Amino acid sequence: MSNAVIEVQRARLHDLYRALVSPGERYALVDFPDHPNVGDSAIWLGERALLRDSGAGDPAYTSRWDDFDAAAFRAACPTGPILIHGGGNLGDIWPHHQRFRETLLTRFRDRRIVQLPQSIHFRDPAARDRFADLVRDHPDFHLCVRDQISLTLAQAHFACPVTLAPDSAFGLGPLSRLATPAHHAVMLLRSDAERAARDDAALHAIPRTIAFDWLEEPPVQDRDLDARAQARLARGLRLLSGGEHIVTDRLHGHVLALLLGIPHIVLDNDYGKLAAYIQVWTQGSPLVARAADPQDAARMLSP
């Protein structure tokens, strides 16, 4: 059943990506995630694998959010579309990525722009409405979303085609552990702006466990973007592979646990992103259990 859950999502993604870019069409893939969050690197590498599998080949132009060069993009990609890296930053929690997305919509009304699968969350309705205005004014913007809540919001507020699709990290397919388990459980718990307010003391009290976030990394020297993403993904897989079980409130802790075949317990972030994704795509897997709170997770994890 677990592999079936993975394959259903991969099949949906292959259909999506074949519809996005035609073989031989030059395209850009932008907003490379040059930061330590392993989940975003998993998405990027899944996107690259899906684009190759669909026959689109490699992008003619890539960039981060902060080094996009309009002249270089137009020279490398005179007519093709702009694909924006997917994830969970469409909204006002991570403003630099959102500002970059809005800049592209403003400056490139002559291009098809595709937002690869995202979760959407705006805390300020005014920010949502500002983005809606930019979407309405763009003649060829296509939005892919990862869950029903995001789909409902997008269909209510954004005048563009909206497609429900899985997270692109599933394009990686099943993965192998990179370490032998040394702990009863590893606990990948958020320490950033999406962490839910809660007391994790019950989890920290469980013997043979280790808790961490994956937002710290040694210096990444490789200038090749895919090599950087590969190094970050490998770091995350080694961390997760160290547990017989995983407890996580990160969506890609859940996604990578599924791809690794590791049983895991899921808490949520501060706006319900994990529950929304699981409800649509992964609740059929026997590897995932959902906990109401840390005390519930500790009870589930106890021998």
Summary of the structure (lengths in Angstrom):
residues: 303
radius of gyration: 19.0
end to end distance: 24.2
largest distance: 60.0
contacts: 1002
relative contact order: 0.15
helix: 44%
strand: 17%
